[in-house]
Amino acid sequence: MTAEPVLTVDNLQTHFFTRAGVLKALNGVSFSVEAGRILGMVGESGSGKSVTGFSILGLIDPPGRIVGGSVRLKGQELVGLPWAELRRIRGAKIAMIFQDPMMTLNPVLTIGTQMAEAIQSHEPVSRETALARARDALGLVGIPSPEERLAAYPHQFSGGMRQRVAIATAFLNHPDLIIADEPTTALDVTIQGQILYETQRLCRERGTAMIWISHDLSVVAGLADEICVMYAGCIVERGSVDAVIDDPRHPYTRGLIASVPSRNRRHQRLAQIPGMIPSLLELPPGCPFRNRCELADGACAEPPFETREGGRAWRCIHPVSLRARAIA
C-alpha cells in the first residue's frame, strides 16, 4: 500500500510578466513527495528549480505569479491561500534552507534568540522551553557545546556551522516538508558530506519529506530517493535515483550524467552538452531541448508527450535507452 504523499504538485505554472514579454519560468511541473523521502531536483541554472521551491512556499513576488496548477500539502491547497494563512504554514509545516545561511540568520541577534522566536511564533510555549528545544536541535546537527552556542552570534560560527544552525532551525517545528535550495554549495567536501548525512538521518527519523535543489548531480545521487530533472521550466525526466542514474531515458539527463568529471576517462576531453538553455521568453515550438539534442528530428517540433513506465516518466519521443535497444 503506497503512502499518501505529503506534497503533491500538479501542472504548476509560474510566469513573470515583464516588459520584454511573458517569461514562463515553470511550464507545467508535476511531482509528489512522501513522508521520510528526499526528492532531488537537478538541472542547469535557469531551469526553474528555485522558482519551484518559491512557488510552493507562495514567495513569488510581482511581476511573477502562479497562473495555473495546484500545490497540495497533505490535501490542503496552497495556491490562492490568503497571505496570513500562508505565513502560519511557513516555518511550521513547510520550512526552507537557503544556499546562504545569512539569509536565515539575523547578524545582530544571538542564535538562541532567533531559534526561540522561530518556535514561539508558531507555538504558545515559554522561552525556557523554546531554548531547551533549540539546544537539543543544535546537538542533533552535530554542533558541540550547544548550550554555550545559544548565546553566540552568527559571525562567531564558521560557514559550515552556520549552515548547520539553519538546518536545525528548519527542523525546529517538526515540519511536514523542507525545501533545501543548494545549501551545501559553498562548503568544502568534508563539511558537505557531514551535513548531507545529518540531513538524511533527520528526514528518516522524523518522517519529514524534503526537496533538495541542486545543480550537482553527484550530491543528489548520494542523498535522494528520487530525482526530477528540470530543463527550461519543465520536468523532462523523473524516477528513482538508481533508475535515472543507471538508465537515463532523456538525452538531457544522459548529457548531465556524462558531464560529471568522474565519468570521463583520463586524458579525454570533458563531455559537455552543446549550446545553451533557450530563453524562457521565446521558447522554441515543440521540445525545448531539440536545438541541443543529437537525436532530434522533424518530429521533435511537436510538444513531447509524457511516457510512464514502472514508476518512471520522461518527456521525449526518442528515449535514449529504448532507441539504443532498437538499434542493437
FILOKOL-205454 format. One record per residue: residue number from 1; x, y, z of N, C-alpha, C in turn. Coordinates in steps of 0.05 Angstrom, whole numbers, plus 5000, padded with zeros to 4 digits. Layout:
// residues N
  num  n_c1  n_c2  n_c3  ca_c1  ca_c2  ca_c3  c_c1  c_c2  c_c3
  NUM     X     Y     Z      X      Y      Z     X     Y     Z
...
// end
This chain:
// residues 328
  num  n_c1  n_c2  n_c3  ca_c1  ca_c2  ca_c3  c_c1  c_c2  c_c3
    1  5017  4976  5000   5000   5000   5000  5018  5025  5000
    2  5014  5042  4981   5030   5066   4978  5021  5088  4997
    3  5040  5101  5011   5033   5122   5029  5023  5147  5014
    4  5005  5162  5027   4995   5186   5015  5017  5207  5015
    5  5022  5220  4992   5043   5240   4990  5039  5263  5009
    6  5061  5273  5021   5060   5297   5037  5054  5321  5019
    7  5068  5322  4996   5065   5344   4978  5058  5334  4950
    8  5038  5346  4938   5031   5339   4910  5030  5364  4894
    9  5047  5366  4873   5047   5389   4855  5037  5379  4828
   10  5017  5393  4817   5004   5384   4793  5002  5407  4773
   11  5016  5404  4750   5014   5423   4728  5020  5452  4737
   12  5039  5456  4754   5045   5482   4765  5057  5500  4743
   13  5046  5524  4740   5055   5544   4720  5060  5571  4734
   14  5085  5580  4733   5092   5606   4744  5104  5623  4722
   15  5092  5646  4717   5101   5663   4696  5109  5691  4707
   16  5128  5703  4694   5137   5730   4701  5129  5749  4678
   17  5114  5769  4684   5103   5787   4663  5121  5812  4662
   18  5140  5812  4643   5160   5833   4641  5154  5850  4616
   19  5168  5872  4614   5165   5890   4591  5173  5876  4565
   20  5192  5857  4568   5201   5843   4544  5183  5820  4535
   21  5164  5813  4553   5145   5792   4547  5140  5774  4571
   22  5126  5752  4566   5120   5734   4588  5141  5712  4590
   23  5154  5711  4613   5175   5691   4618  5163  5668  4633
   24  5162  5645  4619   5149   5621   4630  5170  5605  4647
   25  5173  5614  4672   5193   5602   4690  5186  5573  4696
   26  5161  5567  4701   5151   5540   4704  5128  5536  4685
   27  5130  5513  4671   5111   5509   4649  5098  5481  4651
   28  5084  5476  4672   5071   5450   4676  5087  5430  4691
   29  5094  5437  4716   5111   5420   4733  5093  5402  4751
   30  5099  5376  4751   5083   5358   4767  5102  5338  4781
   31  5098  5333  4807   5112   5313   4822  5100  5310  4849
   32  5109  5291  4865   5099   5287   4892  5122  5277  4910
   33  5120  5282  4936   5140   5273   4955  5126  5260  4979
   34  5136  5237  4988   5124   5223   5010  5139  5228  5036
   35  5127  5222  5058   5140   5226   5085  5166  5210  5087
   36  5186  5223  5098   5212   5210   5102  5228  5206  5077
   37  5219  5216  5054   5233   5213   5028  5245  5239  5020
   38  5266  5237  5004   5281   5260   4994  5279  5260  4964
   39  5269  5282  4953   5267   5285   4924  5289  5305  4915
   40  5307  5296  4898   5327   5313   4887  5318  5326  4861
   41  5322  5352  4859   5314   5368   4836  5339  5379  4823
   42  5346  5370  4799   5371   5378   4786  5366  5391  4759
   43  5386  5406  4750   5385   5419   4724  5403  5443  4723
   44  5407  5454  4699   5424   5477   4696  5413  5502  4710
   45  5429  5522  4713   5419   5548   4724  5398  5558  4704
   46  5376  5568  4715   5355   5578   4698  5334  5558  4690
   47  5337  5533  4700   5318   5512   4691  5292  5513  4706
   48  5291  5528  4729   5266   5531   4744  5266  5517  4771
   49  5289  5508  4780   5290   5493   4806  5282  5510  4829
   50  5296  5533  4832   5290   5551   4855  5262  5563  4853
   51  5253  5569  4829   5226   5581   4826  5205  5561  4835
   52  5211  5535  4831   5193   5514   4841  5190  5515  4871
   53  5213  5518  4885   5212   5520   4914  5198  5544  4924
   54  5203  5567  4912   5190   5592   4920  5160  5591  4913
   55  5153  5578  4892   5124   5576   4885  5109  5559  4905
   56  5121  5538  4914   5109   5521   4935  5103  5537  4960
   57  5123  5554  4968   5121   5570   4992  5103  5595  4988
   58  5096  5601  4964   5080   5625   4959  5096  5650  4960
   59  5122  5648  4953   5140   5671   4955  5147  5683  4928
   60  5129  5681  4909   5133   5693   4883  5122  5722  4884
   61  5140  5741  4880   5132   5770   4880  5127  5780  4852
   62  5111  5801  4849   5107   5814   4823  5134  5822  4811
   63  5137  5820  4785   5117   5815   4765  5111  5785  4760
   64  5120  5768  4779   5114   5739   4776  5089  5731  4790
   65  5076  5710  4781   5053   5699   4795  5047  5671  4785
   66  5035  5655  4802   5026   5629   4794  5001  5632  4777
   67  5002  5622  4752   4979   5626   4734  4962  5601  4730
   68  4972  5579  4741   4957   5554   4738  4969  5531  4754
   69  4954  5510  4758   4964   5487   4772  4956  5486  4801
   70  4965  5465  4815   4958   5460   4842  4982  5452  4859
   71  4983  5461  4884   5003   5453   4904  4987  5445  4929
   72  4988  5419  4935   4973   5410   4959  4992  5398  4979
   73  4989  5408  5004   5004   5397   5027  4986  5381  5044
   74  4989  5355  5044   4972   5337   5059  4942  5342  5052
   75  4937  5347  5027   4910   5351   5017  4901  5380  5018
   76  4915  5398  5031   4907   5426   5032  4919  5442  5009
   77  4902  5455  4994   4910   5470   4971  4924  5496  4981
   78  4949  5501  4971   4964   5524   4979  4962  5547  4959
   79  4957  5541  4934   4954   5562   4913  4929  5578  4919
   80  4932  5604  4922   4909   5621   4927  4902  5625  4956
   81  4917  5613  4974   4912   5617   5003  4918  5646  5010
   82  4903  5658  5029   4909   5685   5039  4937  5686  5051
   83  4949  5710  5049   4977   5714   5059  4980  5706  5088
   84  4960  5713  5105   4962   5707   5134  4963  5677  5138
   85  4947  5662  5123   4947   5633   5126  4973  5620  5117
   86  4984  5630  5094   5009   5620   5085  5032  5626  5105
   87  5030  5649  5118   5051   5656   5138  5050  5636  5161
   88  5026  5627  5169   5024   5608   5191  5036  5580  5183
   89  5034  5574  5157   5043   5549   5147  5074  5549  5145
   90  5085  5571  5136   5114   5573   5132  5128  5571  5159
   91  5148  5554  5161   5163   5551   5186  5151  5530  5204
   92  5124  5527  5202   5111   5506   5219  5107  5481  5203
   93  5095  5483  5180   5090   5459   5164  5110  5456  5140
   94  5119  5478  5130   5139   5479   5109  5162  5497  5117
   95  5186  5487  5115   5210   5504   5122  5229  5504  5098
   96  5246  5524  5097   5265   5526   5074  5293  5531  5085
   97  5312  5518  5072   5340   5522   5078  5352  5535  5053
   98  5364  5559  5057   5375   5573   5034  5405  5567  5030
   99  5415  5573  5006   5443   5569   5000  5461  5585  5019
  100  5453  5610  5024   5468   5627   5043  5454  5627  5070
  101  5466  5616  5091   5452   5615   5117  5447  5643  5128
  102  5461  5663  5119   5456   5690   5129  5430  5702  5118
  103  5417  5688  5099   5390   5695   5091  5370  5686  5112
  104  5378  5667  5129   5361   5657   5150  5368  5670  5177
  105  5394  5676  5182   5403   5685   5208  5406  5715  5209
  106  5397  5727  5231   5400   5756   5235  5426  5761  5249
  107  5444  5777  5237   5471   5781   5249  5472  5795  5276
  108  5450  5809  5284   5451   5824   5309  5436  5810  5331
  109  5426  5786  5327   5413   5771   5348  5428  5745  5353
  110  5427  5736  5378   5440   5711   5385  5425  5688  5372
  111  5440  5666  5369   5427   5642   5357  5404  5633  5374
  112  5407  5633  5401   5385   5625   5418  5360  5641  5415
  113  5364  5668  5413   5341   5686   5410  5326  5680  5384
  114  5341  5676  5362   5329   5671   5336  5314  5644  5335
  115  5326  5624  5347   5313   5598   5346  5289  5597  5364
  116  5291  5610  5387   5268   5611   5406  5244  5626  5393
  117  5250  5648  5378   5229   5662   5365  5216  5646  5343
  118  5232  5629  5330   5221   5612   5308  5201  5592  5320
  119  5205  5584  5345   5187   5565   5358  5162  5580  5368
  120  5167  5602  5383   5146   5617   5396  5127  5631  5377
  121  5136  5636  5352   5118   5648   5332  5096  5629  5323
  122  5100  5603  5329   5081   5583   5320  5069  5567  5343
  123  5081  5568  5367   5071   5553   5389  5071  5570  5415
  124  5051  5567  5432   5050   5583   5457  5066  5569  5479
  125  5092  5569  5476   5110   5557   5497  5127  5578  5510
  126  5138  5572  5533   5155   5592   5548  5182  5594  5534
  127  5196  5616  5540   5222   5620   5528  5242  5598  5537
  128  5239  5589  5562   5256   5568   5572  5252  5541  5556
  129  5227  5535  5551   5221   5511   5536  5232  5513  5507
  130  5228  5537  5495   5238   5542   5468  5268  5540  5466
  131  5282  5551  5486   5311   5550   5486  5321  5521  5490
  132  5307  5506  5506   5314   5478   5510  5311  5462  5484
  133  5290  5467  5469   5286   5454   5443  5307  5463  5423
  134  5315  5488  5424   5335   5499   5407  5362  5486  5413
  135  5368  5483  5438   5393   5470   5447  5394  5441  5436
  136  5372  5426  5440   5371   5399   5431  5374  5397  5400
  137  5362  5416  5386   5364   5416   5357  5393  5421  5347
  138  5407  5438  5361   5435   5443   5354  5452  5418  5358
  139  5446  5403  5380   5460   5379   5385  5455  5358  5364
  140  5430  5357  5353   5423   5337   5333  5438  5341  5307
  141  5446  5366  5301   5461   5370   5276  5491  5371  5280
  142  5500  5362  5304   5528   5359   5309  5543  5383  5318
  143  5530  5403  5329   5544   5427   5339  5553  5422  5368
  144  5579  5423  5373   5588   5418   5401  5581  5440  5420
  145  5578  5433  5446   5571   5452   5467  5547  5469  5459
  146  5524  5456  5452   5501   5472   5443  5490  5492  5463
  147  5493  5486  5488   5483   5505   5509  5498  5532  5507
  148  5525  5530  5503   5541   5554   5501  5536  5568  5475
  149  5531  5553  5454   5528   5564   5427  5502  5581  5425
  150  5483  5575  5442   5458   5591   5441  5463  5620  5446
  151  5484  5627  5461   5490   5655   5468  5508  5668  5447
  152  5517  5653  5427   5535   5664   5407  5520  5677  5384
  153  5534  5694  5369   5523   5708   5346  5532  5694  5320
  154  5517  5697  5298   5524   5683   5273  5553  5687  5264
  155  5564  5711  5268   5592   5716   5259  5612  5700  5274
  156  5604  5688  5297   5623   5672   5313  5623  5643  5304
  157  5608  5636  5283   5607   5609   5272  5621  5608  5245
  158  5632  5585  5238   5643   5582   5211  5620  5578  5192
  159  5626  5578  5166   5605   5575   5146  5590  5549  5149
  160  5605  5527  5154   5592   5501   5157  5574  5500  5182
  161  5583  5513  5204   5568   5513   5228  5542  5531  5225
  162  5545  5553  5210   5521   5569   5205  5500  5554  5189
  163  5510  5538  5170   5491   5522   5155  5478  5501  5172
  164  5492  5490  5191   5481   5470   5210  5459  5484  5227
  165  5464  5508  5235   5444   5523   5251  5419  5527  5234
  166  5423  5534  5208   5400   5538   5190  5384  5512  5187
  167  5398  5490  5185   5384   5464   5183  5369  5457  5209
  168  5382  5462  5232   5370   5457   5257  5344  5474  5260
  169  5346  5499  5251   5323   5517   5253  5300  5507  5236
  170  5307  5496  5212   5286   5486   5194  5271  5462  5207
  171  5285  5446  5222   5273   5422   5235  5259  5429  5261
  172  5262  5453  5272   5253   5460   5299  5223  5453  5304
  173  5206  5460  5285   5177   5457   5289  5167  5431  5277
  174  5185  5412  5272   5177   5386   5260  5159  5390  5236
  175  5169  5404  5215   5152   5409   5192  5147  5384  5176
  176  5125  5385  5160   5119   5362   5142  5138  5362  5118
  177  5147  5385  5110   5163   5388   5086  5185  5408  5090
  178  5210  5402  5080   5232   5421   5080  5242  5423  5051
  179  5245  5448  5043   5256   5454   5016  5285  5465  5020
  180  5304  5451  5009   5333   5458   5012  5343  5468  4985
  181  5350  5493  4984   5358   5505   4958  5389  5508  4958
  182  5402  5487  4948   5431   5485   4946  5446  5494  4971
  183  5439  5482  4994   5450   5492   5020  5479  5485  5025
  184  5491  5467  5009   5519   5459   5014  5538  5467  4992
  185  5528  5483  4973   5545   5491   4950  5571  5505  4958
  186  5570  5523  4978   5593   5539   4985  5611  5525  5005
  187  5606  5500  5013   5621   5487   5034  5641  5468  5022
  188  5662  5462  5038   5682   5443   5028  5671  5415  5030
  189  5684  5396  5016   5672   5370   5012  5668  5355  5038
  190  5686  5357  5057   5683   5343   5083  5659  5353  5098
  191  5656  5379  5101   5633   5390   5115  5607  5384  5100
  192  5609  5385  5074   5585   5379   5057  5576  5350  5063
  193  5594  5331  5064   5587   5304   5069  5574  5300  5096
  194  5584  5314  5117   5573   5312   5144  5545  5323  5144
  195  5540  5345  5131   5514   5358   5131  5494  5340  5116
  196  5502  5329  5094   5485   5311   5078  5477  5287  5095
  197  5495  5276  5110   5489   5253   5127  5469  5261  5149
  198  5474  5283  5162   5456   5292   5184  5428  5298  5173
  199  5427  5310  5150   5401   5317   5138  5385  5292  5131
  200  5399  5273  5118   5386   5248   5111  5376  5233  5135
  201  5392  5232  5156   5384   5218   5181  5359  5231  5194
  202  5359  5258  5195   5337   5271   5208  5311  5267  5192
  203  5312  5267  5166   5288   5262   5150  5277  5234  5155
  204  5295  5215  5157   5286   5187   5161  5274  5184  5189
  205  5287  5196  5209   5278   5192   5237  5252  5207  5242
  206  5248  5230  5230   5225   5247   5236  5203  5245  5216
  207  5208  5230  5194   5187   5227   5174  5182  5252  5158
  208  5203  5269  5156   5200   5294   5142  5206  5290  5112
  209  5188  5300  5095   5193   5300   5067  5212  5323  5060
  210  5229  5319  5040   5248   5340   5032  5251  5342  5002
  211  5253  5367  4993   5261   5372   4965  5289  5384  4966
  212  5308  5371  4954   5336   5381   4954  5342  5391  4926
  213  5345  5417  4924   5350   5430   4898  5380  5433  4894
  214  5390  5425  4871   5419   5426   4867  5426  5424  4837
  215  5449  5435  4830   5459   5431   4803  5480  5409  4802
  216  5486  5398  4826   5507   5378   4829  5494  5350  4830
  217  5496  5336  4807   5483   5310   4805  5495  5290  4824
  218  5521  5292  4829   5534   5272   4846  5524  5274  4875
  219  5518  5299  4884   5507   5303   4911  5479  5291  4913
  220  5463  5297  4894   5435   5287   4894  5435  5256  4892
  221  5453  5245  4876   5454   5216   4873  5459  5201  4899
  222  5475  5214  4917   5482   5201   4942  5462  5207  4965
  223  5444  5226  4960   5426   5235   4981  5397  5228  4977
  224  5387  5231  4952   5359   5230   4947  5349  5201  4942
  225  5323  5198  4944   5309   5173   4937  5299  5174  4909
  226  5291  5198  4900   5281   5202   4873  5293  5227  4861
  227  5292  5228  4835   5304   5251   4821  5284  5263  4801
  228  5282  5289  4801   5268   5304   4779  5289  5320  4764
  229  5291  5315  4738   5310   5330   4721  5294  5352  4707
  230  5303  5378  4712   5288   5400   4701  5304  5413  4678
  231  5288  5422  4659   5300   5437   4636  5280  5456  4625
  232  5288  5482  4623   5271   5503   4611  5243  5504  4623
  233  5241  5502  4650   5216   5506   4664  5198  5481  4665
  234  5208  5458  4657   5191   5434   4660  5209  5410  4668
  235  5196  5389  4678   5210   5365   4686  5211  5347  4662
  236  5235  5340  4653   5239   5324   4630  5242  5294  4636
  237  5249  5288  4662   5251   5260   4670  5249  5259  4700
  238  5236  5238  4710   5235   5234   4739  5233  5204  4744
  239  5243  5196  4767   5243   5168   4775  5261  5163  4798
  240  5265  5138  4806   5283   5132   4828  5312  5139  4821
  241  5328  5144  4841   5356   5152   4836  5370  5131  4819
  242  5368  5106  4828   5383   5084   4814  5374  5082  4785
  243  5348  5084  4780   5337   5080   4753  5346  5103  4735
  244  5345  5128  4744   5352   5151   4728  5382  5152  4723
  245  5398  5147  4743   5428   5148   4740  5438  5125  4723
  246  5428  5101  4728   5438   5077   4714  5427  5074  4686
  247  5402  5084  4681   5389   5080   4656  5374  5105  4648
  248  5387  5128  4642   5373   5152   4634  5358  5149  4608
  249  5334  5160  4607   5318   5159   4583  5320  5184  4566
  250  5320  5207  4579   5320   5233   4565  5349  5240  4557
  251  5353  5249  4532   5380   5257   4524  5393  5278  4541
  252  5377  5296  4553   5388   5316   4571  5399  5304  4596
  253  5384  5284  4607   5393   5270   4631  5419  5256  4625
  254  5421  5243  4602   5445   5229   4594  5468  5249  4592
  255  5463  5272  4581   5484   5293   4579  5494  5302  4606
  256  5475  5306  4625   5483   5315   4652  5501  5294  4665
  257  5493  5269  4663   5509   5247   4676  5536  5245  4663
  258  5537  5247  4636   5563   5244   4622  5582  5267  4629
  259  5571  5290  4636   5588   5313   4642  5600  5313  4670
  260  5593  5294  4687   5605   5291   4713  5634  5283  4709
  261  5654  5298  4719   5682   5292   4714  5691  5263  4720
  262  5680  5251  4741   5688   5224   4748  5681  5203  4727
  263  5663  5210  4709   5655   5191   4688  5672  5193  4663
  264  5691  5212  4663   5708   5215   4640  5734  5200  4644
  265  5744  5188  4622   5770   5173   4624  5793  5194  4624
  266  5815  5185  4635   5839   5202   4636  5848  5210  4608
  267  5856  5235  4605   5867   5246   4580  5846  5250  4559
  268  5820  5247  4566   5798   5252   4547  5786  5279  4554
  269  5775  5292  4534   5761   5317   4539  5736  5312  4556
  270  5730  5332  4573   5705   5330   4589  5681  5331  4571
  271  5662  5314  4575   5638   5314   4560  5621  5339  4567
  272  5607  5349  4548   5591   5373   4553  5566  5373  4534
  273  5546  5387  4543   5522   5390   4527  5525  5414  4510
  274  5524  5412  4484   5528   5436   4467  5506  5456  4470
  275  5512  5481  4464   5493   5502   4465  5485  5512  4493
  276  5464  5527  4494   5455   5539   4520  5425  5535  4522
  277  5415  5536  4547   5387   5534   4552  5372  5557  4538
  278  5350  5552  4524   5337   5573   4509  5325  5595  4527
  279  5320  5618  4516   5308   5640   4532  5279  5631  4538
  280  5271  5634  4563   5244   5627   4571  5224  5648  4561
  281  5234  5670  4550   5216   5690   4538  5208  5681  4510
  282  5225  5665  4497   5220   5656   4470  5226  5627  4466
  283  5211  5610  4480   5216   5581   4478  5209  5571  4450
  284  5226  5555  4438   5220   5544   4411  5196  5525  4412
  285  5182  5522  4390   5159   5504   4390  5169  5475  4393
  286  5152  5459  4405   5160   5431   4409  5177  5427  4433
  287  5195  5407  4431   5213   5400   4453  5233  5423  4457
  288  5235  5434  4482   5254   5456   4486  5283  5449  4484
  289  5289  5422  4485   5317   5413   4483  5326  5406  4455
  290  5308  5408  4436   5314   5397   4409  5337  5411  4395
  291  5341  5437  4401   5363   5451   4387  5390  5443  4398
  292  5391  5428  4420   5417   5418   4431  5420  5388  4430
  293  5400  5375  4419   5398   5345   4421  5408  5332  4394
  294  5426  5313  4397   5436   5299   4373  5416  5279  4362
  295  5395  5273  4377   5375   5254   4367  5351  5268  4354
  296  5351  5295  4355   5327   5310   4346  5322  5306  4316
  297  5297  5305  4309   5289   5305   4281  5263  5321  4278
  298  5251  5320  4255   5227   5336   4250  5204  5331  4269
  299  5202  5307  4279   5180   5300   4298  5182  5315  4324
  300  5207  5325  4330   5211   5339   4356  5200  5367  4356
  301  5189  5376  4332   5177   5402   4331  5150  5403  4344
  302  5139  5379  4350   5114   5376   4365  5120  5374  4395
  303  5103  5385  4412   5107   5383   4441  5110  5354  4449
  304  5130  5347  4465   5134   5319   4473  5113  5310  4493
  305  5103  5286  4490   5084   5275   4509  5099  5261  4532
  306  5086  5257  4554   5100   5244   4577  5095  5214  4575
  307  5117  5198  4576   5115   5169   4576  5120  5159  4604
  308  5104  5141  4614   5108   5130   4640  5112  5100  4638
  309  5131  5091  4655   5138   5062   4655  5150  5054  4682
  310  5136  5037  4697   5147   5027   4722  5156  5048  4742
  311  5139  5068  4747   5146   5088   4766  5164  5110  4756
  312  5170  5110  4730   5186   5130   4717  5170  5146  4697
  313  5181  5169  4690   5167   5185   4669  5188  5202  4655
  314  5184  5206  4629   5203   5223   4614  5188  5236  4591
  315  5198  5259  4582   5185   5274   4560  5204  5274  4536
  316  5202  5253  4520   5219   5251   4497  5208  5229  4479
  317  5207  5235  4452   5197   5214   4434  5220  5197  4424
  318  5245  5204  4431   5268   5188   4425  5284  5180  4450
  319  5271  5166  4469   5285   5159   4494  5311  5144  4488
  320  5332  5151  4502   5358   5142   4496  5360  5111  4497
  321  5353  5100  4520   5356   5071   4524  5340  5055  4504
  322  5314  5062  4501   5297   5047   4483  5307  5049  4454
  323  5318  5073  4446   5328   5076   4419  5353  5059  4415
  324  5370  5058  4436   5395   5042   4434  5388  5012  4431
  325  5367  5003  4446   5359   4975   4444  5348  4969  4416
  326  5333  4988  4405   5322   4983   4379  5343  4981  4358
  327  5365  4997  4360   5387   4996   4341  5402  4970  4343
  328  5406  4961  4369   5420   4936   4374  5404  4913  4364
// end
